[in-house]
Amino acid sequence: MAPNLEKVDHVDGNILHIEDVALRRMSVTQPHFAELTHEARDATRSERDMTFLQALKLYPKAIAWSVVLSTAIIMEAYDIQLISTFYAFPKFREKYGVRGSDGTYE
């Protein structure tokens, strides 16, 4: 087995363990692997340093989709709760219920 490479990540001080063979495979399949990793590291660093308002301006579509999906989940729970309360209304029971032998609707 190939020896592990240990590098200290200068962003947060973690030690990265990358096998030599895996590193060679990545660099062969992607000739600009080193540039991509540096760009990804820089992008991660800039997103971590971003304020809330900067994120709102940078990712409006992602935030809109998140709000829409969250609202759909909230409305589903609200719908389940709301429907169960309709059964208590006399007009709802008369229209959709079955009249029992005692004259009430179920």
Kinemage of the C-alpha trace (Angstrom):
@kinemage 1
@onewidth
@group {chain A} dominant
@subgroup {mainchain}
@vectorlist {calphas} color= white
{ca met a 1} P 0.000 0.000 0.000
{ca ala a 2} L 1.226 3.478 -0.813
{ca pro a 3} L 2.276 5.754 2.050
{ca asn a 4} L -0.109 8.467 3.220
{ca leu a 5} L 0.682 12.102 2.615
{ca glu a 6} L 0.010 14.413 5.526
{ca lys a 7} L -0.610 18.069 4.836
{ca val a 8} L -1.734 20.732 7.266
{ca asp a 9} L -4.733 22.641 5.990
{ca his a 10} L -3.942 26.319 6.543
{ca val a 11} L -7.633 27.292 6.649
{ca asp a 12} L -8.559 25.517 9.874
{ca gly a 13} L -5.389 23.638 10.876
{ca asn a 14} L -6.715 20.120 10.196
{ca ile a 15} L -4.350 17.436 8.979
{ca leu a 16} L -5.370 16.036 5.604
{ca his a 17} L -4.510 12.416 4.778
{ca ile a 18} L -4.344 11.785 1.046
{ca glu a 19} L -3.065 8.535 -0.343
{ca asp a 20} L -0.380 9.010 -2.943
{ca val a 21} L -2.109 6.740 -5.459
{ca ala a 22} L -5.432 8.515 -5.111
{ca leu a 23} L -3.744 11.881 -5.570
{ca arg a 24} L -2.054 10.666 -8.762
{ca arg a 25} L -5.343 9.291 -10.106
{ca met a 26} L -7.106 12.574 -9.477
{ca ser a 27} L -4.380 14.560 -11.196
{ca val a 28} L -4.376 12.216 -14.223
{ca thr a 29} L -8.135 12.328 -14.748
{ca gln a 30} L -8.267 16.088 -14.188
{ca pro a 31} L -5.187 17.895 -15.514
{ca his a 32} L -6.037 21.132 -13.662
{ca phe a 33} L -6.674 19.389 -10.352
{ca ala a 34} L -4.431 21.685 -8.324
{ca glu a 35} L -6.165 24.798 -9.668
{ca leu a 36} L -9.596 23.317 -8.945
{ca thr a 37} L -8.714 22.501 -5.360
{ca his a 38} L -7.351 25.994 -4.780
{ca glu a 39} L -10.472 27.561 -6.313
{ca ala a 40} L -12.725 25.340 -4.192
{ca arg a 41} L -10.792 26.237 -1.045
{ca asp a 42} L -11.023 29.953 -1.866
{ca ala a 43} L -14.767 29.673 -2.581
{ca thr a 44} L -15.357 27.847 0.695
{ca arg a 45} L -13.382 30.448 2.599
{ca ser a 46} L -15.318 33.334 0.998
{ca glu a 47} L -18.683 31.670 1.743
{ca arg a 48} L -17.725 31.134 5.383
{ca asp a 49} L -16.750 34.797 5.728
{ca met a 50} L -19.958 35.974 4.048
{ca thr a 51} L -22.570 37.909 6.017
{ca phe a 52} L -26.261 37.048 5.941
{ca leu a 53} L -27.139 39.996 3.693
{ca gln a 54} L -24.344 39.117 1.269
{ca ala a 55} L -25.708 35.570 1.046
{ca leu a 56} L -29.199 36.929 0.337
{ca lys a 57} L -27.843 38.990 -2.536
{ca leu a 58} L -25.640 36.210 -3.921
{ca tyr a 59} L -28.117 33.292 -3.759
{ca pro a 60} L -31.665 34.713 -4.219
{ca lys a 61} L -32.960 31.746 -6.265
{ca ala a 62} L -31.715 29.171 -3.770
{ca ile a 63} L -33.313 31.096 -0.924
{ca ala a 64} L -36.593 31.428 -2.840
{ca trp a 65} L -36.717 27.677 -3.507
{ca ser a 66} L -35.956 26.987 0.144
{ca val a 67} L -38.820 29.239 1.242
{ca val a 68} L -41.236 27.637 -1.247
{ca leu a 69} L -40.389 24.095 -0.169
{ca ser a 70} L -40.518 24.985 3.520
{ca thr a 71} L -43.890 26.670 3.023
{ca ala a 72} L -45.222 23.567 1.270
{ca ile a 73} L -44.242 21.405 4.238
{ca ile a 74} L -45.779 23.863 6.686
{ca met a 75} L -49.005 24.036 4.672
{ca glu a 76} L -49.252 20.242 4.539
{ca ala a 77} L -49.134 20.057 8.337
{ca tyr a 78} L -51.612 22.938 8.597
{ca asp a 79} L -53.945 21.197 6.127
{ca ile a 80} L -53.942 17.971 8.133
{ca gln a 81} L -54.750 19.896 11.305
{ca leu a 82} L -57.419 22.016 9.605
{ca ile a 83} L -59.258 19.107 7.970
{ca ser a 84} L -59.572 17.275 11.275
{ca thr a 85} L -61.286 20.309 12.844
{ca phe a 86} L -63.964 20.383 10.115
{ca tyr a 87} L -65.458 17.160 11.448
{ca ala a 88} L -66.691 19.037 14.506
{ca phe a 89} L -68.819 21.534 12.501
{ca pro a 90} L -72.511 20.556 12.272
{ca lys a 91} L -72.906 21.805 8.664
{ca phe a 92} L -69.889 19.761 7.565
{ca arg a 93} L -71.312 16.629 9.216
{ca glu a 94} L -74.729 17.215 7.590
{ca lys a 95} L -73.262 17.624 4.107
{ca tyr a 96} L -70.644 14.844 4.183
{ca gly a 97} L -71.787 12.622 7.044
{ca val a 98} L -74.194 9.753 7.376
{ca arg a 99} L -77.379 10.163 9.411
{ca gly a 100} L -77.519 7.778 12.305
{ca ser a 101} L -80.588 6.106 13.847
{ca asp a 102} L -80.717 8.737 16.592
{ca gly a 103} L -80.906 11.604 14.035
{ca thr a 104} L -77.358 12.859 14.387
{ca tyr a 105} L -74.766 12.896 11.634
{ca glu a 106} L -71.470 11.064 11.773
